Amino acid sequence: MRAKQVRAGLGVLLATVLAACGGDAAAEEPVTVRLGYLPNITHAPAIVGIEDGLFAEALGEDVTLEPTSFNAGSAVIEAVFAGAIDASYIGPNPAINAWAQSQGEAIRIVAGSTSGGAFLVVREGLDAVEDLRGTRIATPQLGNTQDVALRSYLADQGLVTDTSGGGDIAIVPQENAQTLELFTTGDIDGAWVPEPWAARLIQEAGGQVLLDERELWPDGRYVTTHLLVRAAFLEAHPDVVSRLLEGHLDAIEAITDDPEAAQATVNAGIEAITGNQLGDELIAAAWENLEFTVDPVASSLVECASDAEAVGLLDPVDLEGIYALDPLNELLAERGEEPVEGLE
């Protein structure tokens, strides 16, 4: 099933969240699951689940799957607030922002999806963090997961940044494709980006890894992507969410059992949306840096929120209640697998 691509409009009012909360059809009526994702390797379980028909099979004939691809996590959240999608794969910081902006009303995280795969890649000659003074470093978007990670890391190293690109290091939020172009021409000095863009900066533009983000986390594990649902949809259709999670588990199992087949599926899915195919060597290299797991690595979400607060991109927020992992853990128990943990 091919996805349609949507560019969600800016300025969607948060009040729409509450208006949408009562809009789900009755449980006995046919249900459509509107599933969001980004055409990225870090969203591989979504792409495998869609392209290989695993979601459709798990959902059954009485539920229609309607996939929608997005360009950024902020657009996903706007669609959630507008009631335009019911579930989505998304990074931690956009999910935190959605939780904070809706005062815990809009979303619930129901499963992990991907861990790892973010790097600080720089040009030759920049061999230590001290060498970054006076440089220009890109991130995918102001306030996104990698942007917050970079600002927090630099602050821990005693380096000053601000949201206008000033300070010891100029942080330049921009689209990843533009980052690759500007890094190639020498107009920026590096970038903190997720896969496959880190591998592309290395293989196509001669970049070198200054930091693998896994070095900053216990056991090298942190949430890169997880699966969330609209809280109203979960309340109205818990059985459908369980079936969606069944497909999610099947997708991660397929990725684990046959990585090469999964890489081909993901590459074809990305090409169908973007018109561009990744080289086999590139996708294989990027794949090695990712862990596909239903564990949401909840402790890292708390740290992501703390980091965003510390760099002035988030007001203090209580994340208690953001996880709804019971449906996932019930499925894991049926499969004889260990449960995953949220926040205690």
Secondary structure, DSSP 8 states (H G I E B T S, - for coil): ---EE----S---THHHHHHTT----TTS-EEEEEEE-SSGGGHHHHHHHHTTHHHHHH-TTEEEEEEE-SSHHHHHHHHHTT--SEEEE-HHHHHHHHHHTTT-SEEEEEEEEEE-EEEEE-TT--SGGGGTT-EEEESSTTSHHHHHHHHHHHHTT--B-TTS-BSSEEEE--HHHHHHHHHHTSS-EEEEETTHHHHHHHHH--EEEEEGGGGSGGG--EEEEEEEEHHHHHH-HHHHHHHHHHHHHHHHHHHH-HHHHHHHHHHHHHHHHS----HHHHHHHHTTEEE-S---HHHHHHHHHHHHHTTSS-----TT-B--HHHHHHHHHTT--------
